[in-house]
Amino acid sequence: MRGKAGGVPMRLLWAATGKPALPRGHFLCYRDDAKPAYLVIERATDDPSFSRGVSISAAPNCFGKKINQASGFENWKTEKGIGIGSTLPELLRAYGHPSSVDTDPRDWTVYFPGGRRAKSTRKIMADRRIYIYQPQPGPADLSEAEIGVAHGRVAWISLYRDE
């Protein structure tokens, strides 16, 4: 999440996902029907032509909102090569120990648009931990990241930088 105040131009995300529907709204929800992959793009609060939040997941991650078809995002990785399916040891080697780890399933629904209202969220989030990486002094790296790990593998990644 770099660029204008940490943002990514929406046009770049649009092109990288096969030019899907670009609906109005703060959260844009997508899935790839060919793979178990889901994407949420969060528009910047001060400039909707930029995104300052992106989440990819192997499980549904946008509840109560229209989910559009897109492709090309299921293999996205962080600048250090971490993506959906990476192992916990790979995550820790790439980024070190997180700022904190959230293991309380009552907190996990906040990471997904509409998640607090979704009855299936508890089942989806069972046996998962959230590794939270806060910005560190020095070169920009991840901004703020929450990385969900289930059964030893990265199940979702949320990168965020907004004002």
Number of C-alpha atoms within 10 A of each C-alpha: 22 15 11 12 13 19 20 21 19 19 13 12 17 15 11 15 18 13 15 15 15 13 11 9 9 14 19 21 25 27 25 18 12 10 10 12 23 26 30 22 23 24 24 23 13 9 12 15 13 23 29 27 22 21 22 27 25 18 15 21 25 24 18 10 12 11 19 17 17 23 20 13 19 21 12 14 14 13 10 13 11 21 23 21 16 16 18 18 11 16 21 13 11 14 13 11 13 16 11 12 15 15 14 13 16 12 11 20 18 11 16 17 20 15 18 17 12 14 10 12 20 15 9 14 20 14 14 20 22 26 23 18 21 15 15 12 7 6 8 12 18 22 18 19 22 23 26 25 23 19 12 15 18 25 23 24 25 21 20 20 21 17 8
